[in-house]
Amino acid sequence: MPQSSTHPTLLRITGMTCAGCAGRVEKALQQVPGVTGAAVNLMTEEASVVFDGAPADTAALVAAVEAIGFGAAVQEEAPSATEEDDRVDAAVRQARWRFLLAWLLTAPVSVLMLVHMTGRVSIPGYVWMEVLLALPVLVISGAATYHKAWKTALAGSPNMDALIALGTGAAFLSGPLHLAGANISSFAAISAMIMAFHLTGRYIEARAKGRASDAIRRLIELGAKTARVEKDGETVDVPIGEVRTGDIMVVRPGEKIPTDGVVVSGESAVDESMATGEPMPVDKGEGDEVLGATVNTTGALRVRATRVGQDTFLAQVARMVQDAQSSKVPIQEFADRVTGVFVPIVLLLAAGTFALWMFAPGLMEALGGWGDFLPWVHPTDRSPLEMAAFAAIAVLVISCPCAMGLATPTAIMVGSGLAATRGILFRQGAAIQALHEVRVVCIDKTGTLTHGTPAVTDVVPGEGVTEEALLAAAAAVEQDSEHPLGRAIVEKARERGIEIGTGEGFAATPGQGASIRLDGALLRVGKADYLRDSGIALEAVEGKCDELQAAGRTVVLVARDDRVLGALGLADTIKPDAAEAIGALRAMDIRPVMITGDHHATAAVVAKAVGIEEVIADVLPGGKAEAVAQLRKETSARMAMVGDGINDAAALAEADVGVALGTGSDIAIETADVALVRGGLMTLIDAIGLSRATYRKILENLFWAFGYNVIFIPLAILGLLHPVIAEICMALSSVNVVWNSLRLRRYNPPRM
C-alpha cells in the first residue's frame, strides 16, 4: 500500500545477524524504483527508506528484502513502550532458551571429549555418544542459524550464519564419516561447542541490544497513558491515542499533561525538566503553551490539545533520536565496503586452507611448526584430511564479521540516546562525527550568548533620590507599555516589590519617550534628547550616561516636572553559563568567533565579558552565511555555527555543523544538525564532548573488530587455532564491541 514520503518509510527487518546482512538489505532496498536513499541499522533491526517524492511503494520494499532471504514489515508508526519492551523481551527469551538447551547437551559431551582426549579412560561408544548429543544442539538449538544460512545462500547472499553453518556442519559430519570407516577423527563434539558458544554470544548481544536501545524506550515511556477529556459536559478518562486536536483536557496537580496544547483556563507551575533540563517549574496561565509529558505541579489546568500522536514534541524528539541511530557516519562506509565482500573472501580462504592442508601438508606443517607447544596442535598425528577439516573449520568460525557490523551502530545508538537524555538531539548520526572534528565555532550573540530580551542592569538615582523612587516613577509611566524596554523597567520594579502608581494623560513620542501625570506631577521617561527638548537640564547625569553607553548599555532617563531623577541602564543580559562555555571551548582547542548584526561597540562589550576575542559585527541578516563561508575559506577548518533565530537558519545550513538552541525558532531547529533543547551554551560543550567520546568508541570498536581478524585468521589457516577457541574469540569480539559502546553511559561532560 503506497504511503506518503513526507517522512522516511520505516521497515522492521528480521533475520539479520551481521554487517554483511545489513549491507545486502540496504543494497536491495536502494535498487527498488523510486528509492533515493536507504539506511539499515543492524542494532535496531530497522531500515529507513526515502523515496523521490512519489508515494512509497511499501509492497516493493518488502518484496525486495524477502527476495534476498530476510523478513520485512512496514512500521506505520513508532512502537509504544510496551510493544518495544515485548519485542526486546521476546528476542532475549528466544536467545536464552536456545543457548541454555545447547549447553545442557554440550556440557556432557565436552566432559566426554576431555576425558577421551587424555587417553587415560577408554569410553566405549564414545563417537556414537558424541554424535547423538551434538545432533540436537545443531538441529534444535541451531535450527534458526541453519534456516537463515539456507535462505541467504539460496538468495545468493550468504551471511555470517552461513559461515557458522558450514563450520559446524563440517565438524559434525566428521563423526558419521568416522563411524563409516573414513580415516578422520570425529569433531562432532567440537561442532556442538561451537554452536553453544555462538548461541551464547547471540544471547549476550540480544541483552546488550536491548540496553543500547533503552534511550528511545525511555523517551516513549515519558508520555501519559490516559487523558481526562471534556465531552458532552462531562469529564471522561480516555486512552491517549483517542485524544484529538481541539479536545479540552483537564489536568490536575501532580498529573502529566497528556499532549501538547495551550492553556485555556487555570494557573499552575509546570515542571518542564524532561524537555528543557531546567529544575524550576515554569508558571503557566491562559494562552501559554504546554508540552505533553511535562508535569503539572500546583494548580488545575484546562488545556486545549494542539498536537497529538506523532506530531507532539516528545514524538518528534523520539523520531530525531531514531533517525540519528538509523543513519550512518562517514567512517562506517569503509567498514561497510569491507564487510560487503567479507563472507565470499572467507569462503575462498577456507577452501584454500582446506586445499593447502590436503595437498601441501608438509609446507603447512613447516609454516605452523612453531606452535607445537599448543596441546591441540599435533599435525603428525593426524591425516591431511583431518588437518584440512580442522583448519578450514577454524577459518570459517573465526572470520564472522559481526563485530565489524556492530562497531559503529552500537556506539551511535548509545551516544545519541545518552545525548537525548541530556537535552542534545543529533538529527543525523553523521553530525556526531562532524561535530567531533570542529575546530572553529561561530556563535550568534542575541538569544545565544545573551537572553535576547532587555533587562535593567543599572539603576543610577540623582542626588536626593532613592533607587526605589526612581524605579517607581519609571514603572508608573511604562506599566501599560508594550515596548521591550518599558516591560523590562516594570519587571525590575516588580522584582524589587515596589508599588507602582497609576497615572493619567499618557502621551508618547514614538522612538523617544513617554509621559503621564501622577499625583499632580508630570513624569517623563525616555532618551536624553526627549528630555532636553522638554527643557530639562541633564548635566547632573551626563557623566554617568556616558559611562553606561561606553559599557554597551541603552540609557533611559527619568524626570519629574523639570528635574531629572536619574538614569536607568538596560542591556540584553548575558546568559550565566556563556563565559564558562567559551572558556571550555578554548580548553577543548576550539576557536570561538562571534557573528552578529549588532553594532561593533555593543558586540565588543559582550565579547569581552564572555572571553571572545574575534568579533564579526554589523552583519546583515542575509550575510551570516557568507561570513561563515568566508571564515571557513580563511581557516580551512571544520566549522560549527550556533544560533537560535530565523536569521541564523542560512548560516546553520552553511556551516559543517549547524547547532540550534532549542529555545529558538522552529526554522533554525529544523535547519540545524544538532538541537540543544535545554538552550544553555554549556549543553554545547556537552554535545562536543559526547561526540568526541562517541567517535573514540567507534575507533576503538573498529580497531578490535579488525584487529582480532588480522591476528586470528592467519593462525587458523596455519592450523594453530582450535575451532572452539575460534568461536569463543569471535563471540567475545562481538560482545566486547557492544559492551565497550555501553561504557559510554558512564561519560561525564567536561567542566572548567
Sequence and secondary structure as in RCSB ss.txt:
>XXXX:A:sequence
MPQSSTHPTLLRITGMTCAGCAGRVEKALQQVPGVTGAAVNLMTEEASVVFDGAPADTAALVAAVEAIGFGAAVQ
EEAPSATEEDDRVDAAVRQARWRFLLAWLLTAPVSVLMLVHMTGRVSIPGYVWMEVLLALPVLVISGAATYHKAW
KTALAGSPNMDALIALGTGAAFLSGPLHLAGANISSFAAISAMIMAFHLTGRYIEARAKGRASDAIRRLIELGAK
TARVEKDGETVDVPIGEVRTGDIMVVRPGEKIPTDGVVVSGESAVDESMATGEPMPVDKGEGDEVLGATVNTTGA
LRVRATRVGQDTFLAQVARMVQDAQSSKVPIQEFADRVTGVFVPIVLLLAAGTFALWMFAPGLMEALGGWGDFLP
WVHPTDRSPLEMAAFAAIAVLVISCPCAMGLATPTAIMVGSGLAATRGILFRQGAAIQALHEVRVVCIDKTGTLT
HGTPAVTDVVPGEGVTEEALLAAAAAVEQDSEHPLGRAIVEKARERGIEIGTGEGFAATPGQGASIRLDGALLRV
GKADYLRDSGIALEAVEGKCDELQAAGRTVVLVARDDRVLGALGLADTIKPDAAEAIGALRAMDIRPVMITGDHH
ATAAVVAKAVGIEEVIADVLPGGKAEAVAQLRKETSARMAMVGDGINDAAALAEADVGVALGTGSDIAIETADVA
LVRGGLMTLIDAIGLSRATYRKILENLFWAFGYNVIFIPLAILGLLHPVIAEICMALSSVNVVWNSLRLRRYNPP
RM
>XXXX:A:secstr
 EE  SS EEEEEES  SHHHHHHHHHHHHTSTTEEEEEEETTTTEEEEEESSS EEHHHHHHHHHHTT EEEEE
 S   HHHHHHHHHHHHHHHHHHHHHHHHHHHHHHHHHHHHHH SS  TTHHHHHHHHHHHIIIIITHHHHHHHH
HHHHTT   HHHHHHHHHHHHHHHHHHHHTT SS   HHHHHHHHHHHHHHHHHHHHHHHHHTHHHHHHHHTS S
EEEEEETTEEEEEEGGG  TT EEEE TT B  SEEEEEE  EEEE HHHH   S EEE TT EE TT EE SS 
EEEEEEE GGGSHHHHHHHHHHHHHHS  HHHHHHHHHHHHHHHHHHHHHHHHHHHHHH HHHHHHHTGGGTTST
T  GGGS HHHHHHHHHHHHHHHT THHHHHHHHHHHHHHHHHHHHTTEEESSTHHHHHHHT  EEEEEIIIIIE
EEEEEEEEEEE TT  HHHHHHHHHHHHTT  SHHHHHHHHHHHHTT      EEEEEETTTEEEEEETTEEEEE
E HHHHHHTT   HHHHHHHHHHHHTT EEEEEEETTEEEEEEEEEEEE TTHHHHHHHHHHTT EEEEE SS H
HHHHHHHHHHT  EEE S  GGGHHHHHHHHHHHH S EEEEE SGGGHHHHHHSSEEEEETTS HHHHHH SEE
ETT  THHHHHHHHHHHHHHHHHHHHHHHHHHHHHHHHHHHHTT S HHHHHHHHHHHHHHHHHHHHGGGG    
  
